[in-house]
Amino acid sequence: MSRLPRIPGAAAYNDKVALAVDATPPIPYVGRLYVAWSRLDPRSAVYEIVVSHSDDAGATWSRAIRVSGARWRNQTYASVAVDADGTLFVAWLTYDRHVHLDRKPDAATTSDAT
């Protein structure tokens, strides 16, 4: 089991954490940290992919939210990246070996990514 910093919305079982840093201008988003991982949903006993961000070098984190495309059963191996124009990408693998990708063009906020 991977250890996560104190992130609201994290579960009792979190696995396979991935981290990305936004290195794209303009300020204030340059330096934002994004973390994505597999979270076991205790209500359904299904793994889902969630993401959170920090604007203070990891001292505090936004609430963990489910990635909008991650609605299939049992997702794992989250990957996260930010491209040159600030678009946030989260990819993951399903247990039946399909790769999925979700993107958020304005990565300034992840609050509507569910």
N, C-alpha and C positions, 0 to 999 in steps of 0.2 A: 504494500500500500504506500502510495506517495504521500508525503507530507506537504500540505499547502499552508500558506500563511492564513491568518484569520480572515476568511472571506465569507461574508453573509451569503447564505444559500448553498454553501458547500454541504456535502452529505457525510454520513458516517464512513462511507467507502468512496474514495476518490482515487483515480488511477491514471497513469500515463500522461503526465503533465507536459505541456509544450509552452514555450515562452517566446515572445517576439517584442522588439522595441521599435517604436515609430521614430524613424530618423528623418522624416520628411518635414521640411518647413511648410507652412508658417507656424510660428509660435502661436498658440500655447500648446500644441499637441506633440511637438517634437520631444522625444524622451518618454512619451507615454508607454507604459509596459502593458502587454496583453498576455494573459495566461488562458489556455484552453485545456480541458481534460475530460475524461470519462467520469461521470458521476452516476452512482447507483441510485435510482429513484426508489425510495423505500415504499412508496405507495404501489408501484407496479412491479418491483423487482427487475427493472429493465435499466440497462446502461443508456445514458443519453450524453450528448456532447454539450458542454457549457463553456462560457467565456466570461472573464472579468477583466477589469483594467485598473491601473493605478497611475496617478499623476504625481505622486510624491515618493518615487523610487522604492515603492513597495511597502511603505509604512502603513498605508490604508488601501483598501480595495473596494471597487464597486460590487454590488450584489451580483452573484453568479446567475447568469441567465442562459436558458437553453438556446442553442443556435437554431435559427428559423427553419433550416432544412432538416434538422436532426429529429425527425418524427418517426423514424423506423425503429424496429426493435434491435436492441443490443448493438450499439455503436462503440467503437474503441479507437485507440491510436490517433488522437487528435493532433493536428498540426496547425500552426497559426503563423501568418506572415502579414506584413504591411508593404504594399508596393509603393513606387515612387510618387504616386499622386495621393497617397494616404488611404487607399482602399484596404480594408481589413479582409483577409481571406482565412477561412477555417475549413480544413479538409479532415476527413475521417474515414475509417474503414468499418463496414458492417461485418457481422459474423458470417454472412453468406458471401463475403469477399467482394463486395462492391465498394468502390471509392466514391464518396460524395464531397461536393465542394459548395460552400456558401460564401457569399461576399457581401460586404456592407460598404457601399461607395463612400459614405461619410462616416469614417471610423471615429469621429469626434465624440460620438455617443453610442453606446451599445445597448441602451435601455429599450429600444424597440426591436431588437433582434430576435425576440421569441416568436 
